[in-house]
Amino acid sequence: MTSSNATTEHGTEWALNLFRPILKDLHLQSFNNNTYLRTSLKKYGLVKHNMARCVIVPVRYKFTNPNDKGVFVWTYNKKKDMYILYIVINENLYGDNLKHEECVKRKLITTHEFTHCTAAMLSLSGIVSEQLIESLQKNMRKNVDVIQAVDVDGIMSEYTKEVKDVNVSDKTDLSIRKFDDDHFRTGYENFTGSYYDLNTDYLFSRQLFEEYFNKNKMQLFKDLIKQGSNTEAATLLARATKDVITQKYLDKDFVVEKIKTTIVPDYVKEVAKYVKAKK
């Protein structure tokens, strides 16, 4: 669910629209180590936000500890006046014939690290002096955080509402860390939205859903409701839901909950207006 200030200049929706095309083009679910975005970042409109000097380098790396799943780090190249942003993902998360659940976990990890990358770009966009660059770098080095397998289980539980307001002491095998807005925030960025909401929207949003439930399907959906063919309309929605879950490696409960709470209510209003206008 997006925050109330999502539509402000530097809110959640603004960030989603700006950075999601980059996330898509990184292909973090299937990339090889020769894949990175450099000068092409300029095409995303980042020049006016002073982010075009950023180079995003995704890396598949064999961690010494197999339970370490991902980390985000960055460095500043003073000679080239360029920021190198590394999204490092454990090599053991990739392979042929993986189960859907394994791909879902990889999607959670890569999206989590890209949210850290987003926070870095937003922070770097407002920094103009070497002193501030060094200060930010020192601050982020202190907070370099490797996401581990147990963290992924906690995130999945939280997103699917299996764990909600549960005392950690009640869990013997699972220590749940909260990855809220503060976890991602550096303190240097001009961002009024919520990183937690942004991370969630990177995973699944109406914007993504409507890549599968496009205008033509929405029109058919409205017509079916108008005709009283509610079962057929629900089937149309269910097919698109199944496709996005399967093709985008998403957890079923998480997607269904998001559709029920953030998408269907808007669709109901649109259908009501359509039916009323056609009378």
Backbone bond lengths (Angstrom), bond angles and torsions (degrees), N, CA, C in turn:
res aa  C-N    CA-C-N  psi(-1)  N-CA   C-N-CA  omega(-1)  CA-C   N-CA-C  phi
1 M - - - 1.451 - - 1.520 108.75 -
2 T 1.327 116.23 127.83 1.446 119.10 -177.86 1.509 111.61 -78.64
3 S 1.318 115.78 153.03 1.454 121.11 -177.06 1.509 111.32 -74.24
4 S 1.332 116.37 165.43 1.451 122.10 -175.48 1.508 112.65 -65.78
5 N 1.334 117.21 -23.31 1.457 119.52 -179.30 1.523 111.59 -98.90
6 A 1.345 114.81 25.73 1.454 119.34 -174.61 1.520 113.04 -62.30
7 T 1.325 117.19 -29.21 1.459 120.09 -174.62 1.523 112.31 -92.94
8 T 1.321 118.51 0.38 1.452 120.15 178.50 1.519 109.61 -69.82
9 E 1.317 116.51 168.39 1.459 121.69 -172.26 1.522 112.96 -53.55
10 H 1.317 116.62 -42.64 1.459 119.80 -179.90 1.535 110.60 -120.68
11 G 1.316 115.64 43.70 1.451 120.66 179.63 1.518 112.66 -94.32
12 T 1.315 116.14 -170.56 1.456 122.28 -174.99 1.520 112.66 -62.39
13 E 1.320 116.50 -46.49 1.465 119.82 -178.29 1.527 111.28 -65.13
14 W 1.321 116.21 -39.47 1.466 121.12 177.14 1.528 110.12 -58.87
15 A 1.330 116.68 -46.94 1.465 121.18 -179.37 1.525 111.37 -65.73
16 L 1.324 116.75 -40.01 1.463 120.92 178.88 1.529 110.02 -60.12
17 N 1.323 116.93 -46.37 1.467 120.87 -178.81 1.527 111.74 -66.43
18 L 1.322 117.06 -32.76 1.463 121.32 -177.34 1.531 112.27 -78.45
19 F 1.330 116.37 -43.30 1.466 119.60 -170.56 1.531 115.16 -99.86
20 R 1.331 118.54 -21.39 1.464 119.05 -177.48 1.535 112.83 -60.97
21 P 1.337 120.16 -37.91 1.477 118.89 176.00 1.527 112.62 -59.30
22 I 1.328 117.34 -33.79 1.465 120.83 177.32 1.525 109.72 -67.77
23 L 1.323 115.71 -46.09 1.463 120.51 178.88 1.528 110.94 -56.56
24 K 1.325 116.69 -43.17 1.465 120.88 179.46 1.526 111.24 -61.83
25 D 1.336 116.15 -43.34 1.462 120.20 -175.68 1.527 113.67 -74.93
26 L 1.327 117.50 -15.15 1.466 120.06 177.12 1.531 111.85 -74.81
27 H 1.335 116.99 -23.56 1.472 121.64 178.71 1.529 110.83 51.29
28 L 1.315 115.80 52.54 1.465 120.38 -174.33 1.529 113.81 -67.25
29 Q 1.330 117.36 -12.80 1.463 119.04 178.03 1.527 112.25 -84.25
30 S 1.339 116.67 -13.35 1.466 117.90 -173.67 1.526 114.41 -145.03
31 F 1.342 117.86 8.46 1.461 120.29 -173.26 1.531 112.66 -69.09
32 N 1.332 115.06 159.48 1.458 122.46 170.78 1.523 108.23 -108.78
33 N 1.308 117.30 167.68 1.466 120.28 -174.40 1.527 114.44 -69.87
34 N 1.331 118.06 -6.27 1.458 119.41 176.53 1.533 111.18 -94.87
35 T 1.325 115.80 11.93 1.461 121.18 -178.63 1.523 110.31 -100.77
36 Y 1.319 116.96 127.88 1.456 120.48 173.42 1.516 110.06 -161.26
37 L 1.306 116.26 161.07 1.462 122.18 178.18 1.519 108.61 -110.19
38 R 1.312 115.65 121.11 1.455 119.65 -178.45 1.529 109.59 -121.36
39 T 1.316 117.63 -104.29 1.461 119.73 -178.09 1.521 111.57 -61.96
40 S 1.336 116.19 -23.12 1.459 118.73 -179.46 1.529 112.72 -64.13
41 L 1.336 116.72 -15.52 1.464 118.70 177.55 1.526 111.62 -59.77
42 K 1.329 116.43 -25.09 1.462 120.01 -178.31 1.525 111.69 -62.47
43 K 1.318 116.98 -29.19 1.466 119.79 -175.98 1.529 112.65 -70.77
44 Y 1.326 116.35 -13.05 1.463 119.56 -178.35 1.528 112.74 -88.00
45 G 1.301 117.83 7.83 1.452 120.83 179.26 1.508 113.34 79.94
46 L 1.332 116.73 23.59 1.460 119.94 -176.64 1.525 113.20 -84.87
47 V 1.346 117.09 -12.24 1.465 119.93 -179.05 1.524 110.52 -59.82
48 K 1.314 116.28 -46.46 1.463 119.53 -177.72 1.522 112.34 -69.12
49 H 1.314 117.14 -15.71 1.469 121.12 176.72 1.531 111.36 -100.82
50 N 1.328 116.29 9.33 1.470 122.19 176.88 1.527 111.78 60.26
51 M 1.328 116.56 37.64 1.461 120.76 179.38 1.525 112.40 -117.15
52 A 1.324 118.11 1.57 1.461 120.45 -174.98 1.521 113.15 -69.16
53 R 1.335 117.26 -12.40 1.470 120.33 177.78 1.528 112.07 -83.00
54 C 1.315 116.67 0.46 1.463 120.99 179.87 1.527 110.91 -85.62
55 V 1.307 115.90 137.45 1.463 122.56 173.81 1.525 106.95 -118.74
56 I 1.318 116.69 121.54 1.469 120.56 179.65 1.522 108.54 -96.82
57 V 1.316 116.14 123.00 1.467 121.33 -178.47 1.533 109.35 -122.69
58 P 1.330 117.87 101.79 1.462 119.79 172.97 1.527 110.04 -76.96
59 V 1.321 115.84 140.11 1.470 120.65 -176.94 1.532 109.92 -133.43
60 R 1.312 115.99 129.93 1.460 120.93 169.36 1.528 106.99 -93.75
61 Y 1.342 115.17 121.94 1.463 119.35 -170.46 1.527 109.85 -137.18
62 K 1.315 116.20 139.64 1.458 120.76 178.19 1.527 109.01 -87.41
63 F 1.326 115.87 99.77 1.460 121.02 -179.85 1.528 110.32 -67.30
64 T 1.326 115.71 147.56 1.464 120.66 176.27 1.522 110.39 -61.15
65 N 1.335 115.25 -42.48 1.461 120.96 175.95 1.524 108.05 -94.91
66 P 1.329 118.53 113.02 1.469 120.62 -177.25 1.525 113.77 -62.43
67 N 1.347 116.96 -17.75 1.458 120.24 178.04 1.523 112.94 -80.75
68 D 1.340 117.05 -12.78 1.459 120.76 173.12 1.519 107.55 -77.86
69 K 1.332 116.42 122.24 1.458 119.78 -170.65 1.525 114.86 -107.73
70 G 1.327 118.02 -28.65 1.454 118.73 -178.39 1.515 112.09 -170.92
71 V 1.330 115.64 156.19 1.458 120.55 178.19 1.528 108.21 -156.42
72 F 1.330 115.44 151.94 1.459 120.59 174.53 1.526 108.92 -117.27
73 V 1.330 116.85 130.11 1.465 121.99 176.70 1.528 107.98 -139.79
74 W 1.331 115.98 158.75 1.465 118.91 177.42 1.519 110.35 -145.65
75 T 1.313 114.72 159.99 1.455 120.56 177.87 1.526 109.04 -141.49
76 Y 1.334 114.89 158.64 1.466 120.42 179.93 1.521 109.34 -112.16
77 N 1.320 116.80 124.45 1.450 122.90 176.67 1.530 107.39 -94.22
78 K 1.322 115.90 99.81 1.458 120.93 -175.05 1.521 111.96 -63.19
79 K 1.320 116.89 -39.48 1.461 121.22 -177.52 1.522 111.34 -62.20
80 K 1.313 116.26 -42.42 1.468 120.56 -178.68 1.530 112.47 -95.71
81 D 1.349 115.88 -3.14 1.466 121.18 -176.82 1.525 109.57 50.69
82 M 1.330 114.74 57.47 1.457 121.13 -174.11 1.530 110.33 -139.37
83 Y 1.318 115.66 142.22 1.459 121.54 177.83 1.530 108.57 -102.39
84 I 1.337 116.71 124.49 1.460 121.66 178.70 1.529 107.68 -102.70
85 L 1.306 116.48 116.76 1.461 122.50 -176.49 1.528 109.23 -108.42
86 Y 1.327 116.11 115.59 1.461 121.38 -175.74 1.533 110.88 -103.32
87 I 1.316 115.49 122.67 1.463 121.75 170.61 1.524 106.35 -103.54
88 V 1.320 116.86 106.12 1.466 121.63 -172.15 1.533 109.45 -105.46
89 I 1.321 115.50 121.34 1.464 122.00 -176.38 1.525 109.59 -121.82
90 N 1.321 116.22 137.38 1.463 120.26 -178.50 1.521 111.14 -62.56
91 E 1.329 114.76 131.62 1.465 121.87 -179.50 1.522 111.75 -57.91
92 N 1.349 116.80 -28.44 1.467 118.83 -176.38 1.530 113.57 -72.18
93 L 1.341 117.25 -1.20 1.461 120.79 176.80 1.534 111.80 -89.22
94 Y 1.335 116.15 -3.81 1.458 120.77 -177.77 1.523 110.16 -115.57
95 G 1.310 115.40 156.14 1.456 120.05 179.61 1.509 111.12 154.28
96 D 1.304 116.25 168.28 1.463 121.51 179.01 1.526 110.12 -83.09
97 N 1.320 114.53 152.80 1.470 121.82 173.07 1.532 113.28 60.49
98 L 1.320 117.12 34.40 1.463 120.05 175.21 1.521 110.04 -73.62
99 K 1.324 116.26 147.66 1.459 120.58 175.20 1.523 109.49 -71.76
100 H 1.331 115.70 157.09 1.470 120.27 -179.31 1.522 110.85 -57.43
101 E 1.336 116.99 -40.45 1.465 120.97 -178.81 1.528 111.52 -61.31
102 E 1.316 117.26 -36.32 1.458 121.47 178.66 1.530 110.89 -68.62
103 C 1.323 115.89 -38.28 1.465 120.63 177.64 1.523 110.72 -68.59
104 V 1.329 116.47 -34.64 1.468 120.87 177.41 1.527 109.66 -61.95
105 K 1.316 117.10 -43.93 1.469 120.92 179.20 1.527 111.32 -63.90
106 R 1.334 115.96 -41.38 1.471 118.87 177.51 1.519 110.53 -62.11
107 K 1.322 116.89 -39.64 1.471 121.14 179.59 1.533 110.37 -62.94
108 L 1.321 116.65 -41.37 1.470 120.66 177.89 1.529 110.89 -61.43
109 I 1.311 116.21 -43.03 1.470 121.19 -176.89 1.528 110.98 -68.10
110 T 1.331 116.97 -50.06 1.463 119.95 -177.95 1.529 111.23 -63.13
111 T 1.318 116.55 -37.65 1.469 120.19 179.10 1.520 110.77 -68.53
112 H 1.311 116.27 -39.46 1.468 121.50 177.05 1.527 110.48 -58.77
113 E 1.317 116.64 -46.95 1.466 119.89 -178.74 1.530 111.47 -69.76
114 F 1.320 117.33 -32.95 1.469 118.88 176.49 1.526 111.03 -68.17
115 T 1.320 117.08 -30.24 1.472 119.73 175.58 1.526 109.92 -65.99
116 H 1.334 117.21 -38.90 1.467 120.24 172.80 1.532 110.35 -61.54
117 C 1.321 116.17 -40.40 1.463 121.40 178.80 1.530 110.08 -62.58
118 T 1.316 116.50 -40.66 1.466 121.69 177.02 1.523 110.66 -60.10
119 A 1.328 116.06 -46.21 1.466 120.80 179.53 1.524 110.94 -60.05
120 A 1.328 115.94 -38.74 1.469 120.10 178.87 1.523 110.75 -65.38
121 M 1.333 117.24 -45.32 1.464 120.51 -179.75 1.521 111.23 -63.40
122 L 1.319 116.45 -40.85 1.467 120.29 178.31 1.525 110.91 -64.97
123 S 1.313 116.43 -34.96 1.469 120.62 179.20 1.527 110.92 -72.92
124 L 1.326 116.11 -45.14 1.461 120.96 -177.41 1.523 112.15 -67.20
125 S 1.326 116.93 -25.55 1.462 120.07 -177.75 1.523 112.97 -64.21
126 G 1.328 116.51 -25.15 1.462 119.31 -177.54 1.513 114.28 -103.33
127 I 1.344 117.01 4.68 1.473 120.78 -176.86 1.527 110.50 -98.11
128 V 1.322 116.31 126.72 1.464 120.30 -176.02 1.528 113.00 -118.60
129 S 1.318 118.82 -13.31 1.470 120.30 -177.23 1.520 110.95 -115.15
130 E 1.343 115.83 151.20 1.464 121.17 178.18 1.523 111.04 -61.99
131 Q 1.319 116.21 -32.95 1.465 120.35 -179.45 1.523 110.79 -63.48
132 L 1.340 116.06 -41.85 1.455 120.07 178.83 1.531 111.02 -70.08
133 I 1.331 115.95 -35.64 1.464 119.65 177.03 1.527 110.15 -60.86
134 E 1.333 115.83 -46.42 1.462 120.68 179.67 1.526 111.10 -64.29
135 S 1.330 115.33 -38.29 1.470 119.86 179.53 1.521 110.85 -64.35
136 L 1.339 116.82 -45.61 1.464 120.87 178.75 1.519 110.57 -63.96
137 Q 1.324 116.27 -42.88 1.462 120.51 -179.31 1.526 111.21 -62.40
138 K 1.316 116.30 -42.03 1.463 120.79 178.58 1.528 110.26 -63.95
139 N 1.329 115.55 -42.27 1.463 121.05 -179.98 1.520 111.06 -62.75
140 M 1.330 117.05 -43.77 1.463 120.63 -177.03 1.523 111.72 -74.65
141 R 1.340 116.99 -28.61 1.468 119.05 175.65 1.515 110.76 -64.13
142 K 1.338 115.97 -37.34 1.460 120.34 178.03 1.514 111.04 -63.77
143 N 1.344 115.32 -28.50 1.454 119.69 -173.30 1.525 113.52 -110.04
144 V 1.348 116.53 19.09 1.466 119.03 174.65 1.518 108.08 -59.96
145 D 1.314 115.87 124.53 1.453 120.39 -170.64 1.524 109.58 -130.21
146 V 1.312 116.40 115.81 1.465 120.72 178.41 1.525 108.36 -86.82
147 I 1.318 115.91 122.65 1.456 119.30 177.85 1.527 108.38 -80.06
148 Q 1.333 116.00 135.09 1.453 121.09 -175.53 1.521 111.36 -115.42
149 A 1.316 115.10 170.41 1.466 121.09 -176.59 1.526 111.56 -56.02
150 V 1.322 117.18 -42.02 1.462 120.58 -178.67 1.527 110.77 -65.33
151 D 1.339 117.38 -32.51 1.453 121.11 177.09 1.523 111.12 -65.98
152 V 1.319 116.17 -39.28 1.463 120.82 -179.95 1.520 110.06 -63.30
153 D 1.336 116.23 -41.75 1.464 119.73 176.85 1.526 110.62 -60.74
154 G 1.331 116.18 -39.63 1.457 120.11 178.72 1.511 112.52 -65.76
155 I 1.327 116.66 -41.52 1.468 120.90 178.38 1.525 110.19 -63.16
156 M 1.322 116.38 -45.24 1.468 120.11 -179.84 1.522 110.80 -60.74
157 S 1.326 115.92 -41.71 1.458 120.14 179.99 1.520 111.01 -64.29
158 E 1.333 115.76 -41.34 1.459 120.01 -179.09 1.518 110.82 -66.40
159 Y 1.317 117.15 -44.97 1.462 120.76 -178.03 1.517 112.57 -66.36
160 T 1.321 117.22 -31.71 1.453 119.93 -178.85 1.523 111.90 -95.93
161 K 1.335 114.78 8.55 1.468 121.89 175.73 1.521 113.09 63.48
162 E 1.323 118.14 21.97 1.460 121.20 174.46 1.525 109.81 -78.18
163 V 1.321 115.63 -26.61 1.451 120.78 176.20 1.513 107.48 -121.85
164 K 1.310 116.67 115.82 1.458 120.30 -178.81 1.524 108.91 -147.36
165 D 1.316 114.92 117.23 1.455 120.74 -179.78 1.526 111.82 53.83
166 V 1.323 115.85 39.94 1.461 120.75 179.32 1.524 108.79 -100.63
167 N 1.307 116.85 133.26 1.455 120.62 178.09 1.518 109.28 -66.68
168 V 1.333 116.37 130.25 1.468 120.61 -178.24 1.518 111.38 -57.04
169 S 1.315 117.22 -31.83 1.464 120.54 -178.15 1.522 111.81 -65.45
170 D 1.356 116.27 -18.35 1.450 119.63 178.28 1.523 112.12 -79.11
171 K 1.336 115.87 -10.23 1.459 120.45 -179.59 1.527 108.97 -106.19
172 T 1.302 117.48 117.84 1.459 119.87 -177.02 1.527 111.93 -84.00
173 D 1.338 116.99 -33.05 1.461 120.24 -175.07 1.521 113.51 -107.70
174 L 1.327 118.32 -0.67 1.455 120.30 -174.34 1.516 110.96 -135.68
175 S 1.321 116.36 113.09 1.457 121.62 175.18 1.523 107.87 -96.00
176 I 1.309 117.08 115.00 1.461 121.34 -172.27 1.518 110.74 -95.48
177 R 1.324 115.74 117.77 1.454 120.20 173.57 1.520 108.22 -97.49
178 K 1.309 116.13 141.92 1.453 120.92 179.81 1.524 109.76 -90.25
179 F 1.314 117.05 120.21 1.452 121.40 177.82 1.530 108.44 -102.70
180 D 1.333 114.36 70.46 1.460 120.06 -177.84 1.520 109.88 -91.20
181 D 1.306 116.47 -166.16 1.461 121.33 -177.94 1.527 112.04 -57.26
182 D 1.321 116.91 -42.38 1.470 120.87 -177.75 1.522 112.49 -62.96
183 H 1.316 116.83 -30.23 1.465 120.09 -179.73 1.534 110.87 -60.61
184 F 1.318 117.69 -37.93 1.456 122.02 -176.87 1.529 113.14 -92.25
185 R 1.312 117.51 -26.38 1.466 121.51 -170.76 1.525 111.70 -71.12
186 T 1.349 116.26 135.12 1.458 121.93 -179.83 1.524 112.38 -95.55
187 G 1.338 116.67 -26.14 1.457 120.81 -176.81 1.518 112.85 95.56
188 Y 1.331 116.44 -4.65 1.467 121.21 -178.93 1.535 112.43 -107.08
189 E 1.307 117.32 -7.99 1.451 120.59 -172.95 1.528 113.23 -88.97
190 N 1.326 115.30 155.72 1.456 122.14 170.55 1.521 106.57 -102.17
191 F 1.316 115.85 83.55 1.462 121.72 -175.70 1.520 108.30 -142.10
192 T 1.314 115.88 114.48 1.464 120.74 -175.80 1.523 112.90 -93.57
193 G 1.335 116.32 -5.59 1.453 119.44 -179.49 1.515 112.35 -84.79
194 S 1.331 115.42 -163.59 1.456 122.39 -179.35 1.521 109.42 -115.73
195 Y 1.329 116.86 124.30 1.463 120.05 176.88 1.529 111.30 -65.72
196 Y 1.322 116.80 -32.20 1.462 119.28 177.27 1.531 109.67 -61.79
197 D 1.344 116.16 -47.09 1.460 120.10 178.55 1.521 111.19 -64.76
198 L 1.330 116.28 -39.08 1.456 119.94 -179.58 1.523 110.75 -64.81
199 N 1.327 117.13 -43.74 1.458 121.47 177.68 1.527 110.86 -59.76
200 T 1.331 115.57 -42.45 1.460 120.61 178.59 1.522 111.03 -65.21
201 D 1.334 116.69 -41.10 1.463 120.80 179.77 1.522 112.21 -71.09
202 Y 1.330 117.44 -29.74 1.463 119.34 172.81 1.527 110.11 -60.41
203 L 1.332 115.36 -39.06 1.461 120.20 179.23 1.519 111.14 -68.39
204 F 1.325 115.91 -49.67 1.466 119.79 -177.65 1.514 109.85 -157.20
205 S 1.319 115.43 131.76 1.466 121.61 179.24 1.524 108.44 -149.30
206 R 1.302 115.73 171.78 1.472 119.63 175.57 1.527 109.64 -60.30
207 Q 1.309 116.35 -37.80 1.468 121.89 178.35 1.526 110.86 -55.22
208 L 1.329 116.75 -46.48 1.465 121.03 178.29 1.523 110.75 -68.96
209 F 1.317 117.63 -44.97 1.461 121.25 -177.19 1.525 110.80 -58.30
210 E 1.334 116.46 -38.17 1.460 119.23 -175.89 1.529 112.98 -79.10
211 E 1.321 117.29 1.17 1.458 120.21 165.68 1.532 109.13 -74.99
212 Y 1.323 115.91 -20.10 1.464 122.32 178.85 1.529 111.23 -107.44
213 F 1.325 116.23 -34.09 1.460 121.85 178.40 1.531 106.41 -108.22
214 N 1.334 115.78 75.00 1.458 121.16 -171.36 1.537 112.77 -78.14
215 K 1.327 115.79 -174.25 1.471 120.75 -175.76 1.518 112.19 -60.54
216 N 1.322 116.84 -39.32 1.468 119.63 179.85 1.522 111.49 -64.85
217 K 1.325 115.95 -41.60 1.466 119.57 178.88 1.526 110.55 -69.83
218 M 1.330 116.17 -35.57 1.459 119.55 177.76 1.526 110.60 -64.83
219 Q 1.328 116.25 -39.88 1.463 120.06 177.90 1.521 110.80 -64.13
220 L 1.332 116.70 -43.53 1.462 121.01 177.17 1.520 110.28 -62.43
221 F 1.330 116.99 -40.14 1.461 122.80 177.91 1.529 110.47 -58.47
222 K 1.332 116.70 -46.25 1.467 121.52 179.16 1.528 111.12 -63.23
223 D 1.335 115.67 -43.70 1.466 119.67 -178.82 1.526 111.15 -64.42
224 L 1.333 116.73 -39.62 1.463 120.21 179.30 1.531 111.12 -64.57
225 I 1.324 116.87 -41.21 1.465 120.43 177.56 1.523 110.00 -63.66
226 K 1.315 116.11 -43.19 1.475 121.12 -179.48 1.522 110.85 -61.13
227 Q 1.346 115.80 -35.75 1.464 120.78 -179.86 1.533 112.83 -80.15
228 G 1.322 115.74 -6.51 1.455 119.61 -178.01 1.510 113.44 85.10
229 S 1.326 116.54 9.85 1.475 121.45 -179.53 1.531 109.56 -89.19
230 N 1.318 115.79 65.04 1.463 121.00 -174.44 1.529 113.36 -65.52
231 T 1.328 116.55 -35.99 1.466 120.11 -179.85 1.523 110.63 -64.14
232 E 1.333 116.13 -44.73 1.465 120.34 178.38 1.523 111.23 -64.06
233 A 1.328 116.09 -38.16 1.470 120.47 178.65 1.525 110.36 -64.54
234 A 1.325 116.65 -43.07 1.464 121.05 179.20 1.526 110.73 -64.87
235 T 1.326 116.84 -37.51 1.464 121.50 178.43 1.525 110.84 -63.66
236 L 1.325 115.75 -40.63 1.469 121.02 178.34 1.528 110.43 -60.58
237 L 1.327 115.81 -43.62 1.464 121.43 179.08 1.531 110.89 -66.64
238 A 1.334 115.84 -40.52 1.463 121.34 -178.14 1.533 111.33 -65.63
239 R 1.329 117.35 -37.91 1.466 120.93 179.41 1.526 111.05 -63.85
240 A 1.329 115.72 -43.99 1.469 119.65 178.89 1.522 110.39 -64.24
241 T 1.332 116.12 -38.21 1.458 121.45 178.89 1.529 110.69 -63.31
242 K 1.321 116.07 -45.23 1.469 120.84 179.33 1.525 110.74 -62.39
243 D 1.327 116.63 -41.53 1.465 120.88 -178.98 1.527 111.72 -63.58
244 V 1.331 117.32 -44.60 1.464 119.71 -178.15 1.528 111.08 -68.50
245 I 1.326 117.22 -35.88 1.468 121.37 177.50 1.526 110.37 -63.20
246 T 1.322 115.65 -46.60 1.465 121.09 -176.37 1.525 112.33 -71.16
247 Q 1.317 116.26 -47.41 1.461 120.45 -172.64 1.528 113.75 -80.47
248 K 1.340 116.78 -23.14 1.464 120.06 -179.33 1.524 112.32 -107.39
249 Y 1.330 116.96 10.08 1.471 122.62 175.12 1.525 111.59 54.40
250 L 1.324 115.64 59.49 1.459 120.99 -177.32 1.524 110.86 -117.65
251 D 1.329 115.09 153.76 1.456 120.84 177.67 1.530 109.84 -74.69
252 K 1.307 116.72 131.32 1.460 121.94 -175.52 1.528 112.18 -59.29
253 D 1.325 117.41 -48.95 1.464 120.64 -177.06 1.528 111.07 -62.46
254 F 1.329 115.89 -39.71 1.466 121.17 179.43 1.529 110.77 -62.35
255 V 1.334 117.31 -46.91 1.465 121.65 -178.36 1.527 110.95 -66.28
256 V 1.317 116.62 -46.82 1.467 120.34 -179.11 1.524 110.58 -60.25
257 E 1.333 116.75 -41.49 1.466 120.70 178.92 1.531 110.58 -63.21
258 K 1.330 116.24 -43.65 1.466 120.12 179.31 1.528 111.60 -64.12
259 I 1.323 116.76 -41.33 1.467 120.58 179.98 1.529 110.06 -64.52
260 K 1.331 115.80 -43.77 1.468 120.23 -179.29 1.521 112.28 -63.31
261 T 1.326 116.67 -39.14 1.464 119.83 -171.70 1.525 114.76 -95.08
262 T 1.347 118.22 -27.05 1.465 119.01 -173.98 1.526 114.79 -120.67
263 I 1.333 118.07 -15.01 1.463 119.97 -176.79 1.524 112.63 -112.89
264 V 1.329 117.40 -51.38 1.466 120.99 -178.41 1.533 112.89 -57.15
265 P 1.345 119.25 -43.14 1.475 118.03 178.38 1.529 112.94 -56.52
266 D 1.332 117.50 -38.68 1.463 120.78 177.55 1.522 110.89 -69.09
267 Y 1.321 116.32 -39.68 1.469 120.03 178.90 1.527 111.19 -64.10
268 V 1.319 116.33 -39.25 1.475 120.55 178.80 1.523 110.42 -60.16
269 K 1.329 116.33 -42.39 1.470 120.42 178.43 1.524 111.08 -64.65
270 E 1.339 116.57 -42.19 1.463 120.31 -179.68 1.524 111.09 -65.43
271 V 1.332 116.72 -40.99 1.462 120.85 179.06 1.520 110.44 -65.27
272 A 1.343 116.97 -41.25 1.466 121.04 179.84 1.536 110.89 -60.87
273 K 1.323 116.04 -42.39 1.471 120.44 178.04 1.524 110.74 -64.86
274 Y 1.330 115.61 -40.39 1.468 120.93 -178.90 1.528 110.96 -64.59
275 V 1.338 116.28 -47.25 1.453 121.53 -178.79 1.533 110.48 -63.57
276 K 1.327 115.69 -41.64 1.467 120.61 179.42 1.523 111.39 -64.26
277 A 1.315 116.31 -39.58 1.464 120.92 -178.59 1.520 111.84 -69.63
278 K 1.346 117.21 -26.99 1.444 121.49 -177.32 1.530 113.71 -86.58
279 K 1.331 116.37 -7.43 1.467 120.10 -179.16 1.521 110.90 -73.99
